[in-house]
Amino acid sequence: MISIFAPRVEFFVFFVTTMNTISNFEELIAHLQQRGERKRVAVICPRDESTQGAVKKAVEAGFIEAVMLDDDDADAAAAKAVAMARNGEVDVIMKGLINTDNLLRAVLNKETGILPKGRVLTHLTCAQVPGYDKLIYCTDVAVIPHPTAEQREEQLKYALQLMHRLGIEEPRVGLINCTEKVNEKHFPFTVEYKELIAKAETGAFGRCIVDGPLDLKTCFSPEALHKKGISSPLEGRADAVIFPDIQAGNVFYKTITCFCHAETAAMLCGPLVPVVLPSRGDSPDNKFLSLALASL
């Protein structure tokens, strides 16, 4: 085990009752640096250059300390990281050169894992897409194939919690379908959407606006909403979208990164600590941004 503990830097910060809304990743990094707090990150099998580069950049940016767990036995390294999280020794876990299945086995172990009983393990992405003036959040593109009504509600809660932390006082969330109509026969999840909306309207999730079913364009484009003659409290200005299944979410993620050159940050929500779970195709910058998001 190799530890990298960066020197602590003192910052003078004026705390106010409300936080300015973070609209892009540059503002996120600036906020973390101003806060002056270093989160302790256990990095599992950091043998690849992109993971090493992301960790080094985050240490130099001043918002993490890194504990490098480079054991020849990947399962042993994952178990060590999870044990450290359980014991309060680290605040974040990051996947390096280890298979996702191996890491998840350690996280989900019923006796020694870090997913509390009753919590849902899900994946949450934050994206900065050129042409859109604020960050976009979406779930789930990587973990839950077909969310149940209960899992979808937890996905919504996690997304709202993160957006509130980023200073969005009243997040706007779109519930995605290929059409704006409730269709119990072909799209039964659209019936569940109405139940989520009703709960949101009662204040069950705190301050937020939730609407759907809506297609992607009517969530993010006031013009598309107007042309279709649809009335929605989102007004084509969504902050987040909840996808009906992993296929829809994953295609969206791959599309915005491949064709729109979006920058992304992502993590697993539900465990005792955030888990940064980058894919092999993620760039060092995206891994760096994921560390920033988890450090929030």
C-alpha positions as CSV (number, residue, x, y, z in Angstrom):
1,M,0.0,0.0,0.0
2,I,1.4,3.4,-1.0
3,S,-0.1,6.5,0.5
4,I,0.1,10.0,-1.1
5,F,-0.9,12.6,1.5
6,A,-0.7,16.0,0.1
7,P,0.3,18.9,2.3
8,R,-2.7,20.7,3.8
9,V,-3.3,24.3,2.6
10,E,-5.2,26.8,4.7
11,F,-7.9,28.8,3.0
12,F,-10.0,31.7,4.3
13,V,-13.6,31.1,3.4
14,F,-16.6,33.3,4.1
15,F,-19.6,31.0,4.7
16,V,-23.0,32.2,3.7
17,T,-26.4,30.7,4.3
18,T,-26.9,29.8,0.6
19,M,-24.5,28.5,-1.9
20,N,-24.1,29.9,-5.4
21,T,-25.4,27.5,-8.1
22,I,-22.6,25.5,-9.7
23,S,-23.3,25.6,-13.5
24,N,-20.1,24.0,-14.9
25,F,-17.2,21.9,-13.9
26,E,-14.8,24.9,-13.6
27,E,-17.1,26.3,-10.9
28,L,-17.1,22.9,-9.2
29,I,-13.3,22.8,-9.0
30,A,-13.2,26.4,-7.8
31,H,-15.7,25.6,-5.1
32,L,-13.8,22.6,-3.8
33,Q,-10.5,24.6,-3.8
34,Q,-12.2,27.5,-1.9
35,R,-13.6,25.1,0.6
36,G,-10.1,23.9,1.4
37,E,-11.0,20.4,2.4
38,R,-9.2,17.3,1.2
39,K,-11.3,14.1,1.0
40,R,-9.5,10.8,1.6
41,V,-9.7,8.6,-1.5
42,A,-8.8,4.8,-1.6
43,V,-7.7,4.1,-5.2
44,I,-7.9,0.4,-6.0
45,C,-5.2,-1.0,-8.3
46,P,-4.0,2.3,-9.8
47,R,-1.8,0.7,-12.5
48,D,-3.1,2.5,-15.5
49,E,-1.8,5.9,-16.6
50,S,-5.3,7.5,-16.8
51,T,-6.1,6.7,-13.2
52,Q,-2.7,7.8,-12.0
53,G,-3.0,11.1,-14.0
54,A,-6.5,11.8,-12.6
55,V,-5.4,11.2,-9.0
56,K,-2.3,13.3,-9.4
57,K,-4.3,16.2,-10.8
58,A,-6.9,16.0,-8.0
59,V,-4.1,16.0,-5.4
60,E,-2.5,19.0,-7.0
61,A,-5.8,20.7,-7.3
62,G,-6.1,20.4,-3.5
63,F,-9.3,18.5,-2.9
64,I,-8.2,15.0,-2.2
65,E,-5.6,12.9,-0.4
66,A,-4.9,9.5,-2.1
67,V,-4.3,6.1,-0.6
68,M,-3.0,3.9,-3.4
69,L,-3.9,0.3,-2.9
70,D,-1.8,-1.5,-5.5
71,D,-2.0,-5.1,-4.3
72,D,-1.2,-7.9,-6.8
73,D,-4.5,-9.5,-5.6
74,A,-7.2,-7.1,-6.9
75,D,-9.9,-8.7,-4.7
76,A,-7.7,-8.1,-1.6
77,A,-7.2,-4.5,-2.6
78,A,-11.0,-4.0,-3.1
79,A,-11.7,-5.6,0.3
80,K,-9.1,-3.3,1.9
81,A,-10.7,-0.2,0.4
82,V,-14.2,-1.3,1.5
83,A,-12.9,-2.0,5.0
84,M,-11.3,1.4,5.2
85,A,-14.6,3.0,4.2
86,R,-16.5,1.0,6.8
87,N,-14.0,2.1,9.5
88,G,-14.3,5.8,8.5
89,E,-10.7,5.9,7.2
90,V,-11.6,7.1,3.7
91,D,-14.4,9.2,2.2
92,V,-14.4,8.0,-1.4
93,I,-13.4,4.8,-3.2
94,M,-12.1,4.9,-6.8
95,K,-11.8,2.0,-9.2
96,G,-8.5,1.6,-11.0
97,L,-7.4,-1.5,-13.0
98,I,-9.8,-3.9,-11.5
99,N,-12.9,-5.6,-13.0
100,T,-16.1,-3.9,-12.0
101,D,-17.6,-7.2,-10.9
102,N,-14.8,-7.8,-8.5
103,L,-15.2,-4.3,-7.0
104,L,-19.0,-4.6,-6.7
105,R,-18.7,-8.0,-4.9
106,A,-16.7,-6.2,-2.2
107,V,-19.1,-3.3,-2.0
108,L,-22.2,-5.5,-1.9
109,N,-20.8,-8.2,0.4
110,K,-23.6,-8.7,3.0
111,E,-21.2,-9.1,5.9
112,T,-18.3,-6.8,5.1
113,G,-19.7,-4.5,2.4
114,I,-20.7,-0.9,2.5
115,L,-24.3,-0.9,1.1
116,P,-26.6,-0.4,4.1
117,K,-29.7,-2.6,4.2
118,G,-32.6,-1.0,2.2
119,R,-30.4,1.3,0.2
120,V,-30.3,1.1,-3.6
121,L,-27.0,1.0,-5.5
122,T,-27.3,3.1,-8.6
123,H,-25.2,5.1,-11.0
124,L,-25.4,8.9,-11.4
125,T,-23.8,11.0,-14.2
126,C,-23.2,14.7,-14.4
127,A,-22.4,16.1,-17.8
128,Q,-21.3,19.4,-19.3
129,V,-22.7,19.5,-22.8
130,P,-21.6,22.2,-25.3
131,G,-24.5,24.5,-26.1
132,Y,-26.4,23.9,-22.8
133,D,-25.8,26.6,-20.2
134,K,-25.9,24.4,-17.1
135,L,-24.9,20.9,-16.0
136,I,-27.1,17.9,-16.9
137,Y,-27.6,15.0,-14.5
138,C,-28.9,11.6,-15.5
139,T,-29.5,8.2,-14.0
140,D,-29.0,5.2,-14.5
141,V,-26.6,4.4,-17.4
142,A,-24.6,1.6,-15.9
143,V,-26.0,-0.4,-13.1
144,I,-29.8,-1.1,-12.9
145,P,-31.1,-2.7,-16.1
146,H,-34.9,-2.2,-15.5
147,P,-35.6,-0.1,-12.4
148,T,-38.5,-1.0,-10.2
149,A,-40.8,1.8,-9.0
150,E,-38.9,1.8,-5.7
151,Q,-35.5,1.9,-7.3
152,R,-36.6,4.8,-9.6
153,E,-37.7,6.8,-6.6
154,E,-34.3,6.3,-5.0
155,Q,-32.6,7.3,-8.2
156,L,-34.6,10.5,-8.1
157,K,-33.8,11.2,-4.5
158,Y,-30.0,10.7,-5.1
159,A,-30.1,13.1,-8.1
160,L,-32.0,15.7,-6.1
161,Q,-29.6,15.5,-3.1
162,L,-26.6,16.0,-5.4
163,M,-28.3,19.0,-7.2
164,H,-29.2,20.6,-3.9
165,R,-25.5,20.2,-2.8
166,L,-24.5,22.0,-6.0
167,G,-26.7,25.0,-5.1
168,I,-29.7,24.3,-7.3
169,E,-32.6,25.4,-5.1
170,E,-35.4,24.0,-7.2
171,P,-34.1,21.2,-9.5
172,R,-36.1,20.5,-12.6
173,V,-36.3,16.8,-13.4
174,G,-37.8,15.1,-16.5
175,L,-39.0,11.6,-16.5
176,I,-38.1,10.2,-20.0
177,N,-40.1,8.3,-22.5
178,C,-40.3,8.3,-26.3
179,T,-43.7,10.1,-26.1
180,E,-45.5,12.5,-23.7
181,K,-48.4,10.2,-23.1
182,V,-49.0,7.7,-20.3
183,N,-49.3,4.2,-21.8
184,E,-49.9,1.5,-19.3
185,K,-49.9,-1.3,-21.9
186,H,-46.6,-0.7,-23.7
187,F,-44.8,1.6,-21.2
188,P,-46.1,0.7,-17.7
189,F,-43.3,2.8,-16.1
190,T,-45.2,5.9,-17.3
191,V,-47.9,5.1,-14.8
192,E,-45.2,5.0,-12.1
193,Y,-44.0,8.4,-13.3
194,K,-47.4,9.9,-12.3
195,E,-46.9,8.5,-8.8
196,L,-43.5,10.2,-8.5
197,I,-44.8,13.5,-9.7
198,A,-47.6,13.3,-7.1
199,K,-45.1,12.7,-4.3
200,A,-42.9,15.6,-5.5
201,E,-45.9,17.9,-5.5
202,T,-46.5,17.1,-1.9
203,G,-43.0,18.1,-1.0
204,A,-41.8,14.5,-0.3
205,F,-38.5,15.1,-2.0
206,G,-37.9,18.7,-0.9
207,R,-38.1,21.6,-3.2
208,C,-38.1,20.4,-6.8
209,I,-40.2,20.2,-10.0
210,V,-40.7,16.8,-11.5
211,D,-42.7,16.2,-14.7
212,G,-43.2,13.4,-17.3
213,P,-43.5,11.5,-19.4
214,L,-41.5,13.7,-21.7
215,D,-39.2,13.0,-24.5
216,L,-35.6,14.3,-24.4
217,K,-36.2,17.3,-26.6
218,T,-39.1,18.6,-24.7
219,C,-37.1,18.3,-21.5
220,F,-34.2,20.4,-22.8
221,S,-35.7,22.6,-25.5
222,P,-38.4,25.3,-24.9
223,E,-38.8,25.5,-28.7
224,A,-39.6,21.8,-29.0
225,L,-42.0,22.1,-26.1
226,H,-43.7,25.0,-27.8
227,K,-43.9,23.4,-31.2
228,K,-45.6,20.3,-29.8
229,G,-48.1,22.5,-27.9
230,I,-47.1,20.8,-24.6
231,S,-47.4,22.5,-21.2
232,S,-44.8,21.5,-18.7
233,P,-43.6,23.1,-15.5
234,L,-40.0,22.2,-16.6
235,E,-40.4,24.8,-19.5
236,G,-37.8,22.9,-21.5
237,R,-35.1,23.8,-18.9
238,A,-34.5,20.5,-17.2
239,D,-31.5,20.0,-14.9
240,A,-31.9,16.2,-14.8
241,V,-33.5,13.3,-16.5
242,I,-34.4,9.9,-15.2
243,F,-34.3,7.2,-17.9
244,P,-36.7,4.3,-18.0
245,D,-34.0,1.7,-18.3
246,I,-30.2,1.2,-18.7
247,Q,-30.4,1.0,-22.6
248,A,-31.9,4.4,-23.0
249,G,-29.5,5.9,-20.4
250,N,-26.4,4.3,-21.8
251,V,-27.2,5.3,-25.4
252,F,-27.7,8.9,-24.2
253,Y,-24.4,8.9,-22.4
254,K,-22.4,7.4,-25.3
255,T,-24.1,9.8,-27.7
256,I,-23.2,13.0,-25.8
257,T,-19.6,11.9,-25.2
258,C,-19.0,10.6,-28.7
259,F,-20.8,13.2,-30.9
260,C,-21.2,16.2,-28.6
261,H,-17.8,15.9,-26.9
262,A,-19.4,16.3,-23.5
263,E,-17.3,16.2,-20.3
264,T,-18.7,13.9,-17.7
265,A,-18.4,12.9,-14.1
266,A,-20.0,9.9,-12.5
267,M,-20.2,7.8,-9.4
268,L,-22.2,5.1,-7.6
269,C,-24.7,6.3,-5.1
270,G,-26.1,4.3,-2.2
271,P,-23.0,2.9,-0.4
272,L,-21.6,4.5,2.8
273,V,-19.2,6.5,0.6
274,P,-19.3,7.5,-3.1
275,V,-17.7,5.0,-5.4
276,V,-16.0,6.4,-8.6
277,L,-16.5,3.7,-11.2
278,P,-15.0,4.9,-14.5
279,S,-15.1,2.8,-17.6
280,R,-12.0,1.7,-19.5
281,G,-12.9,4.3,-22.2
282,D,-13.0,7.3,-19.9
283,S,-10.4,9.9,-20.2
284,P,-8.1,11.1,-17.4
285,D,-10.1,14.4,-17.4
286,N,-13.4,12.6,-16.9
287,K,-11.9,10.5,-14.0
288,F,-10.6,13.7,-12.5
289,L,-14.0,15.3,-12.7
290,S,-15.6,12.2,-11.2
291,L,-13.2,12.5,-8.2
292,A,-14.3,16.2,-7.9
293,L,-18.0,15.2,-8.0
294,A,-17.5,12.5,-5.4
295,S,-15.5,14.9,-3.2
296,L,-18.4,17.3,-3.0
